[in-house]
């Protein structure tokens, strides 16, 4: 869990949850407490890229946002028997979060992340971003003496309104897609790119450079003289050998700059901020 107040509005607390492990709910509780002391009156939860984790922890955290008796998640086993877990003091100790809250999701939000997003959506919270991954099964670890353990699927989980989201995902209430430049193929770092090279990876390099404000001319798969000049500028700024050739170190520097650029221009976060400020 990583938490901070918004840079422009100190009444909004931002909580990034990267996974749900054994300590996540305790870290989350501490983050909420700390940010309240700092003046937070509204929250943005971020489970983008969160692959899931421990079921009990996501239940504890989600319960804090719901009224006692509200369904967090349902389960169905192979015999079609169903049962539900509901918000209750056994999960949240009666320590509710009443502040306005929204949640950010993307295509890599899976499993426990989807349980949280599905529960919040079903109970009227805004889910902002893109459709989640779609993992609707529950596993447990079964030890095998002398041979490690088996990860065994024991049931499917259902949203509070009874939907099985497996291979379907959870649709956001407010869709905000990633910009096209973030949907490019990963640049192959085992290769070196120089003037005259023609490759889909070069197209990504040109797109990244263009997004960062460098002049590469018309976007193409060709490493042109303008690409060379732009790469030289990047290398000089990054303190690298100024060769105009994109090697591994140059690609690393380019992707680092793109990451910073997205963080400073995160349109999904900006939409979440806009929405929660109005609540």
C-alpha positions as CSV (number, residue, x, y, z in Angstrom):
1,X,0.0,0.0,0.0
2,X,1.3,3.4,-1.0
3,X,-0.6,6.5,0.1
4,X,-0.3,10.2,-0.4
5,X,-2.4,13.4,-0.5
6,X,-3.2,14.8,-3.9
7,X,-0.7,17.5,-4.8
8,X,-3.4,20.0,-5.8
9,X,-6.1,19.1,-3.3
10,X,-4.9,18.1,0.1
11,X,-8.4,17.0,1.1
12,X,-8.1,14.0,-1.3
13,X,-6.1,10.9,-0.2
14,X,-4.7,8.6,-2.9
15,X,-4.1,4.9,-2.0
16,X,-2.3,2.6,-4.4
17,X,-2.8,-1.1,-3.6
18,X,-0.3,-3.2,-5.5
19,X,-1.4,-6.6,-4.2
20,X,-3.4,-8.2,-1.4
21,X,-1.0,-10.1,0.9
22,X,-1.0,-11.0,4.6
23,X,-0.2,-7.4,5.7
24,X,-2.2,-5.4,3.2
25,X,-5.3,-4.7,5.3
26,X,-3.1,-3.5,8.2
27,X,-1.1,-1.2,5.9
28,X,-4.4,0.0,4.4
29,X,-5.9,0.8,7.9
30,X,-2.7,2.7,8.8
31,X,-2.8,4.7,5.5
32,X,-6.4,5.7,6.1
33,X,-5.6,6.8,9.6
34,X,-2.5,8.7,8.6
35,X,-4.2,10.6,5.8
36,X,-7.2,11.5,7.9
37,X,-4.8,13.1,10.3
38,X,-3.3,15.0,7.4
39,X,-6.7,16.3,6.4
40,X,-8.0,13.8,3.9
41,X,-11.8,13.9,3.6
42,X,-12.2,11.9,0.3
43,X,-10.3,8.9,-1.1
44,X,-9.2,7.5,-4.5
45,X,-8.3,3.8,-4.4
46,X,-6.1,2.5,-7.2
47,X,-6.0,-1.3,-8.0
48,X,-4.7,-0.8,-11.5
49,X,-2.2,-3.6,-12.2
50,X,-3.1,-5.4,-9.0
51,X,-3.2,-9.2,-9.7
52,X,-5.1,-10.1,-6.5
53,X,-4.0,-12.1,-3.4
54,X,-5.4,-13.1,-0.1
55,X,-9.2,-13.2,0.0
56,X,-9.6,-12.5,3.8
57,X,-7.7,-9.2,3.4
58,X,-9.8,-7.8,0.6
59,X,-12.9,-8.7,2.6
60,X,-11.6,-6.8,5.6
61,X,-10.8,-3.7,3.5
62,X,-14.0,-3.7,1.4
63,X,-16.2,-4.2,4.5
64,X,-15.0,-0.8,5.8
65,X,-16.8,0.9,2.9
66,X,-20.1,-1.0,3.2
67,X,-23.0,-1.0,5.7
68,X,-23.2,-4.0,8.0
69,X,-25.2,-6.7,6.1
70,X,-24.2,-5.5,2.7
71,X,-22.9,-8.4,0.6
72,X,-19.1,-8.2,-0.2
73,X,-18.9,-11.3,-2.3
74,X,-20.7,-14.6,-3.0
75,X,-19.3,-18.1,-3.6
76,X,-20.6,-21.2,-5.5
77,X,-18.9,-24.6,-5.2
78,X,-19.0,-27.5,-7.6
79,X,-22.3,-28.8,-6.1
80,X,-23.9,-25.4,-6.8
81,X,-24.1,-24.6,-3.1
82,X,-23.9,-20.9,-2.6
83,X,-23.0,-18.7,0.4
84,X,-22.2,-15.0,0.9
85,X,-19.8,-12.9,3.0
86,X,-21.3,-9.7,4.2
87,X,-19.9,-6.5,5.8
88,X,-19.6,-7.0,9.5
89,X,-17.6,-6.1,12.6
90,X,-15.8,-9.5,12.2
91,X,-14.1,-7.9,9.2
92,X,-13.8,-4.2,10.0
93,X,-14.2,-4.0,13.8
94,X,-16.9,-1.4,13.2
95,X,-14.4,1.1,11.8
96,X,-16.2,2.3,8.7
97,X,-14.9,4.6,6.0
98,X,-17.8,7.1,5.3
99,X,-15.8,9.5,3.2
100,X,-16.6,9.7,-0.5
101,X,-14.5,7.2,-2.4
102,X,-13.9,6.1,-6.0
103,X,-11.8,3.2,-7.3
104,X,-9.4,3.0,-10.4
105,X,-9.2,-0.3,-12.4
106,X,-7.6,-1.6,-15.6
107,X,-7.2,-4.8,-17.5
108,X,-4.6,-6.1,-15.1
109,X,-6.8,-5.7,-12.0
110,X,-7.6,-9.3,-11.2
111,X,-9.1,-11.6,-8.7
112,X,-9.2,-9.9,-5.2
113,X,-9.0,-6.5,-7.0
114,X,-12.1,-7.4,-8.8
115,X,-13.9,-8.5,-5.6
116,X,-13.3,-5.1,-4.2
117,X,-14.3,-3.3,-7.4
118,X,-17.3,-5.5,-7.9
119,X,-18.5,-4.9,-4.4
120,X,-18.0,-1.2,-4.5
121,X,-19.7,-0.9,-7.9
122,X,-22.7,-3.0,-6.7
123,X,-23.2,-0.7,-3.8
124,X,-23.1,2.5,-5.7
125,X,-19.4,3.5,-5.9
126,X,-17.9,4.8,-9.1
127,X,-15.4,2.5,-10.8
128,X,-13.1,4.5,-13.2
129,X,-10.7,3.3,-15.9
130,X,-11.0,0.2,-18.0
131,X,-12.6,-3.2,-17.7
132,X,-10.9,-5.6,-15.3
133,X,-9.1,-8.8,-16.1
134,X,-11.9,-11.4,-15.4
135,X,-10.7,-14.0,-12.9
136,X,-13.7,-15.3,-11.0
137,X,-12.3,-18.4,-9.3
138,X,-11.0,-19.0,-5.8
139,X,-7.9,-21.2,-5.0
140,X,-6.5,-22.7,-1.9
141,X,-3.0,-24.1,-1.3
142,X,-3.0,-27.8,-0.5
143,X,0.4,-29.1,0.9
144,X,1.8,-32.4,-0.5
145,X,4.2,-33.9,1.9
146,X,7.7,-33.9,0.4
147,X,6.5,-32.4,-2.9
148,X,5.5,-28.8,-2.1
149,X,1.9,-27.9,-2.6
150,X,-0.9,-27.7,-5.1
151,X,-3.0,-24.6,-6.0
152,X,-6.5,-26.0,-6.1
153,X,-9.5,-24.2,-7.4
154,X,-12.4,-24.7,-4.9
155,X,-15.1,-22.4,-6.0
156,X,-16.2,-19.5,-8.2
157,X,-16.9,-16.1,-6.7
158,X,-19.8,-13.9,-7.6
159,X,-20.4,-10.1,-7.3
160,X,-23.0,-9.0,-4.8
161,X,-25.6,-8.9,-7.6
162,X,-24.8,-12.6,-8.4
163,X,-22.7,-12.1,-11.5
164,X,-19.8,-14.4,-12.4
165,X,-17.2,-12.2,-14.1
166,X,-14.8,-14.9,-15.1
167,X,-13.3,-14.1,-18.5
168,X,-15.7,-11.1,-18.7
169,X,-14.3,-8.7,-16.2
170,X,-16.0,-5.8,-14.5
171,X,-17.0,-2.8,-16.6
172,X,-16.2,0.6,-15.1
173,X,-19.0,3.0,-14.4
174,X,-16.9,5.7,-16.0
175,X,-14.6,4.5,-18.8
176,X,-11.3,6.3,-19.3
177,X,-9.0,4.3,-21.6
178,X,-5.2,4.5,-21.6
179,X,-3.7,6.7,-24.3
180,X,-2.6,4.9,-27.4
181,X,1.1,5.5,-26.7
182,X,0.9,3.2,-23.6
183,X,-0.6,0.4,-25.7
184,X,2.6,-0.1,-27.8
185,X,4.6,-3.3,-27.9
186,X,7.5,-3.5,-25.5
187,X,10.7,-2.5,-27.1
188,X,13.1,-5.4,-27.4
189,X,16.2,-4.4,-25.4
190,X,18.3,-7.2,-26.8
191,X,18.5,-5.3,-30.1
192,X,20.2,-2.1,-31.1
193,X,18.4,0.5,-33.3
194,X,20.1,3.0,-35.6
195,X,19.5,5.1,-38.6
196,X,18.0,3.0,-41.4
197,X,16.5,0.3,-39.1
198,X,12.9,-0.6,-40.0
199,X,11.0,-2.3,-37.2
200,X,7.8,-2.2,-35.1
201,X,10.1,-1.5,-32.2
202,X,11.4,1.6,-34.0
203,X,7.8,2.8,-34.4
204,X,7.4,2.6,-30.7
205,X,10.6,4.5,-30.2
206,X,9.3,7.2,-32.5
207,X,5.9,7.4,-30.8
208,X,7.5,7.7,-27.4
209,X,9.9,10.4,-28.5
210,X,7.1,12.3,-30.2
211,X,4.9,12.1,-27.0
212,X,7.8,13.5,-25.0
213,X,8.0,16.5,-27.4
214,X,11.0,15.5,-29.6
215,X,10.7,16.2,-33.3
216,X,10.8,12.8,-35.2
217,X,8.7,14.0,-38.1
218,X,6.0,11.7,-39.5
219,X,5.6,8.6,-37.2
220,X,6.8,5.5,-39.0
221,X,8.7,2.2,-38.5
222,X,11.9,3.7,-39.9
223,X,14.7,5.0,-37.8
224,X,15.3,8.3,-39.7
225,X,17.8,11.1,-39.3
226,X,15.2,12.9,-37.2
227,X,15.0,9.9,-34.9
228,X,18.8,10.0,-34.6
229,X,18.8,13.7,-33.7
230,X,16.0,13.1,-31.1
231,X,17.8,10.2,-29.6
232,X,20.9,12.3,-29.2
233,X,18.9,14.9,-27.3
234,X,17.5,12.2,-25.0
235,X,20.9,10.7,-24.4
236,X,22.4,14.1,-23.6
237,X,19.7,14.8,-21.1
238,X,20.1,11.3,-19.5
239,X,23.8,11.6,-19.2
240,X,24.5,8.8,-21.7
241,X,27.0,8.5,-24.5
242,X,25.6,10.7,-27.3
243,X,25.6,8.4,-30.3
244,X,22.1,8.6,-31.8
245,X,22.0,4.8,-31.6
246,X,19.3,3.3,-29.3
247,X,20.9,0.6,-27.2
248,X,19.6,-1.0,-24.0
249,X,20.6,2.0,-21.8
250,X,18.9,4.4,-24.2
251,X,15.7,2.4,-24.3
252,X,15.7,2.2,-20.5
253,X,16.1,6.0,-20.3
254,X,13.3,6.5,-22.9
255,X,10.9,4.2,-21.1
256,X,11.7,5.8,-17.7
257,X,10.8,9.2,-19.2
258,X,7.6,7.8,-20.7
259,X,6.7,6.5,-17.2
260,X,7.3,9.8,-15.6
261,X,5.3,11.5,-18.4
262,X,2.3,9.2,-17.8
263,X,2.4,9.8,-14.1
264,X,2.3,13.5,-14.6
265,X,-0.5,13.2,-17.2
266,X,-2.5,10.3,-15.8
267,X,-5.9,11.0,-17.3
268,X,-7.6,8.2,-15.4
269,X,-6.4,9.6,-12.1
270,X,-7.4,13.1,-13.1
271,X,-10.9,11.9,-13.9
272,X,-11.1,10.1,-10.5
273,X,-10.0,13.3,-8.8
274,X,-12.7,15.3,-10.7
275,X,-15.4,12.8,-9.8
276,X,-14.5,12.5,-6.1
277,X,-14.2,16.2,-5.7
278,X,-17.9,16.6,-6.7
279,X,-19.1,14.1,-4.1
